Amino acid sequence: MSTSFRTDQEFFLDPQRCIGCHACEMACAECETNGQLPMIHVDYVDRFLSPQTSVQICMHCEDPVCARVCPAVAIEKDEFGIVHSANTARCIACSNCVNACPFGVPRKIEPMDLMMKCNMCYDRTSAGKKPMCATVCPSGALFYGTREEMARRRPNSSPVNTFKFGRETVKTKVNIMMPKGETELVVYE
Amino acid sequence: MISTLNRLALTLATLATLGLVAAIYLGSRNLGNFDPALVAYLFACIFACFGVVYRYSVWLQRPPTWRYFARGWQLFFSGRAIVYGWEFVKNFFVNFLGQRFIQKRGRDLGRGHLLMAWGCILAFGVTFPLVFGWIHFGLKPGGIDTYEIYTFGFKTMEFPLHTWIATLIFNALNWSAFLVIAGVMLLIRRRLTHAGQIAVQTFEGDWLPLLLLLAISLTGLGISLDYKFMDGKAHQFMAITHAITVILFLVWMPFGKFFHIIQRPAQLGIAIYRKAGEEGPQAVCPHTGQAFTSQLQVGDLKDVTTQLGFDFRRSDGGSHLDYSPQGKRALLATAHLKARQKAGSYFG
C-alpha cells in the first residue's frame, strides 16, 4: 500500500448541515476501491416527521466492533487508523459486521457475498488527496482537512470523536462537529 | 516461545499430523508404493498439515468464529438435515465449485479466479495422492503397451499407452498448469490496471501468491518441456526449481493468502445459518419498524459482543443491536440534533 497518507488531515462530519443532495453519494461511486458502488449513507432521519436528512461515513473506530465480530478476520485496521473493507479472499458474507457496527455503516453486497464499506477513499487519501465525498459536499456536512482549518471555519463548534452508546464508549478516527466545548456525543444513556 | 503457543491448537495439530503420517504409511502399503524422489514434497506436506490445523484451531477459538462453527453443527443435527443438507449441496456447487459470487465481483476476477482455482484443484487431486504413495502407476505384467493405476495398493484402472486417455492422464499436471497460468495472467493484468486494486494491494497479500503460482506452473511445464524436447538435459534444474516453488507454496500455506482455501468452506456453514435464520423469527428494528435480519443472528451477536468486552445494552432494557443499520444511523443523527438544539444553535 502507498505511504503518502497525510496524517495531519482529518475527517469532520456535521450531520446537521446535510441537505440531502446526494452529491456525496454520486462522488463516492467514483471511488475506485468501491468498484463504483456508493458506500456513503444519506438518509431521511424520520421521513414521516421531518425533512431532516443525515449523512454517515465510516467513523473508523479505534477498536472496530466490525473487525472484532468478524468470524473470518476479514476486516483490518491499518497503521493510519483506516478500517478497510472486508478482505475479499476471506469475507464469508455472514453480515455480523453489518449488524454489529454501532454507526450502521457496512453494507453486504448480496450477489458478491461480500461486505463493503467506506474506506475513506483509500485510493485518494493514500495518495495525499481528499476523499471524494468531502470534495463535493456543498453544505460543509463533510469536511476533510487539518484541525486548524476546521477551527477557522467552525469557531463555535468542537470536533468530537467519543460516542456513548449506553454503557459503551466508542472512540473514532473521524470527528463529528458538536457545540463548542462538548467532548462527547451521547447517543443514548 | 512454547509458552505463547495455543495448547489446544498444538494438540489438535499434532494429532492431525500423526493421523496424516499414519494414513500415508498405511495408504502406501507400509511405504511400499512411496516414491522416494518425492520425499521433499512429503515433508512439506506434513509441515503444511501441522501449520494449517494449528492456525485453523486458533481461528476457530475466536468467539464469533466458534459461534458460527458450533451453530452450524447444531443446526445440521437439529432434525432438518435434509433441508440444510440441500442448502449445503446447492451452495457447494453454485458458489464453491462454480464460484458465482466471485463472478459477480468482476468479469476478469471471476474468470481468472475460476481458471486458477480449477487448475489448483486438479493439481492438488493429482499431487497429494502421488506424494503420499496412495496412487502409483505401473506397466501391466506381460506386455509393454498397457498401464495400470493402483489406489491404496488396489488396481483401480488400466489404459493403453499412446492413446488420448493416456495423454490426458500423463499430462494432468500440465493441463492444470495451463489453467493456472491463464488465470494468473488475467489477475495480474487486473492488478496492473485497476486503480482501486493498486491502491490497496500489498506484495505479500496479493502479488506473491500470483507470482508463486506462476512459478510453480512454469517450472512444472519446464519438466515436461525438458524431457520431450531437450532429451532431459535440464532435468536436474527443472526438477529442483519446481520442487523449491511447490515446497514454498506448501510451507507458506498456513501463514499467507493461500489459507483462504482452507477458510472458504465456512461460507457453506453461513448458508445453512442464513437459511435457519430466514425460517425463524425476524428481528424488527424499533426505528424503521421493518425486519432487517434474523433474531438468531441478533441474539448471537449480543452474546458474542459481550464475550468480546462490548456492552451495547440500553438503560430501557433493550440493546443497540436491536436496531437496524438505518435505525442506528437515525439514532446518531437524532442525538446530534438534540445536542445542537440544547446548545441553542443548529450550526456552529
Boltz contact constraints between the chains, C-beta under 6 A:
constraints:
  - contact:
      token1: [A, 1]
      token2: [B, 202]
      max_distance: 6.0
  - contact:
      token1: [A, 15]
      token2: [B, 333]
      max_distance: 6.0
  - contact:
      token1: [A, 15]
      token2: [B, 336]
      max_distance: 6.0
  - contact:
      token1: [A, 16]
      token2: [B, 340]
      max_distance: 6.0
  - contact:
      token1: [A, 16]
      token2: [B, 346]
      max_distance: 6.0
  - contact:
      token1: [A, 32]
      token2: [B, 195]
      max_distance: 6.0
  - contact:
      token1: [A, 32]
      token2: [B, 196]
      max_distance: 6.0
  - contact:
      token1: [A, 33]
      token2: [B, 196]
      max_distance: 6.0
  - contact:
      token1: [A, 33]
      token2: [B, 199]
      max_distance: 6.0
  - contact:
      token1: [A, 33]
      token2: [B, 200]
      max_distance: 6.0
  - contact:
      token1: [A, 41]
      token2: [B, 329]
      max_distance: 6.0
  - contact:
      token1: [A, 43]
      token2: [B, 329]
      max_distance: 6.0
  - contact:
      token1: [A, 45]
      token2: [B, 330]
      max_distance: 6.0
  - contact:
      token1: [A, 45]
      token2: [B, 333]
      max_distance: 6.0
  - contact:
      token1: [A, 54]
      token2: [B, 333]
      max_distance: 6.0
  - contact:
      token1: [A, 56]
      token2: [B, 329]
      max_distance: 6.0
  - contact:
      token1: [A, 68]
      token2: [B, 308]
      max_distance: 6.0
  - contact:
      token1: [A, 69]
      token2: [B, 64]
      max_distance: 6.0
  - contact:
      token1: [A, 69]
      token2: [B, 304]
      max_distance: 6.0
  - contact:
      token1: [A, 71]
      token2: [B, 64]
      max_distance: 6.0
  - contact:
      token1: [A, 71]
      token2: [B, 65]
      max_distance: 6.0
  - contact:
      token1: [A, 71]
      token2: [B, 68]
      max_distance: 6.0
  - contact:
      token1: [A, 89]
      token2: [B, 260]
      max_distance: 6.0
  - contact:
      token1: [A, 90]
      token2: [B, 260]
      max_distance: 6.0
  - contact:
      token1: [A, 92]
      token2: [B, 266]
      max_distance: 6.0
  - contact:
      token1: [A, 92]
      token2: [B, 267]
      max_distance: 6.0
  - contact:
      token1: [A, 92]
      token2: [B, 270]
      max_distance: 6.0
  - contact:
      token1: [A, 94]
      token2: [B, 270]
      max_distance: 6.0
  - contact:
      token1: [A, 96]
      token2: [B, 64]
      max_distance: 6.0
  - contact:
      token1: [A, 99]
      token2: [B, 293]
      max_distance: 6.0
  - contact:
      token1: [A, 99]
      token2: [B, 301]
      max_distance: 6.0
  - contact:
      token1: [A, 100]
      token2: [B, 301]
      max_distance: 6.0
  - contact:
      token1: [A, 102]
      token2: [B, 320]
      max_distance: 6.0
  - contact:
      token1: [A, 104]
      token2: [B, 325]
      max_distance: 6.0
  - contact:
      token1: [A, 104]
      token2: [B, 328]
      max_distance: 6.0
  - contact:
      token1: [A, 104]
      token2: [B, 329]
      max_distance: 6.0
  - contact:
      token1: [A, 111]
      token2: [B, 104]
      max_distance: 6.0
  - contact:
      token1: [A, 112]
      token2: [B, 101]
      max_distance: 6.0
  - contact:
      token1: [A, 112]
      token2: [B, 104]
      max_distance: 6.0
  - contact:
      token1: [A, 112]
      token2: [B, 105]
      max_distance: 6.0
  - contact:
      token1: [A, 113]
      token2: [B, 101]
      max_distance: 6.0
  - contact:
      token1: [A, 122]
      token2: [B, 199]
      max_distance: 6.0
  - contact:
      token1: [A, 122]
      token2: [B, 200]
      max_distance: 6.0
  - contact:
      token1: [A, 123]
      token2: [B, 195]
      max_distance: 6.0
  - contact:
      token1: [A, 123]
      token2: [B, 196]
      max_distance: 6.0
  - contact:
      token1: [A, 123]
      token2: [B, 199]
      max_distance: 6.0
  - contact:
      token1: [A, 126]
      token2: [B, 199]
      max_distance: 6.0
  - contact:
      token1: [A, 156]
      token2: [B, 348]
      max_distance: 6.0
  - contact:
      token1: [A, 157]
      token2: [B, 348]
      max_distance: 6.0
  - contact:
      token1: [A, 165]
      token2: [B, 312]
      max_distance: 6.0
  - contact:
      token1: [A, 165]
      token2: [B, 320]
      max_distance: 6.0
  - contact:
      token1: [A, 166]
      token2: [B, 313]
      max_distance: 6.0
  - contact:
      token1: [A, 166]
      token2: [B, 314]
      max_distance: 6.0
  - contact:
      token1: [A, 167]
      token2: [B, 311]
      max_distance: 6.0
  - contact:
      token1: [A, 168]
      token2: [B, 310]
      max_distance: 6.0
  - contact:
      token1: [A, 168]
      token2: [B, 311]
      max_distance: 6.0
  - contact:
      token1: [A, 168]
      token2: [B, 312]
      max_distance: 6.0
  - contact:
      token1: [A, 178]
      token2: [B, 339]
      max_distance: 6.0
  - contact:
      token1: [A, 179]
      token2: [B, 343]
      max_distance: 6.0
  - contact:
      token1: [A, 179]
      token2: [B, 348]
      max_distance: 6.0
  - contact:
      token1: [A, 187]
      token2: [B, 331]
      max_distance: 6.0
  - contact:
      token1: [A, 187]
      token2: [B, 332]
      max_distance: 6.0
  - contact:
      token1: [A, 187]
      token2: [B, 335]
      max_distance: 6.0
  - contact:
      token1: [A, 189]
      token2: [B, 315]
      max_distance: 6.0
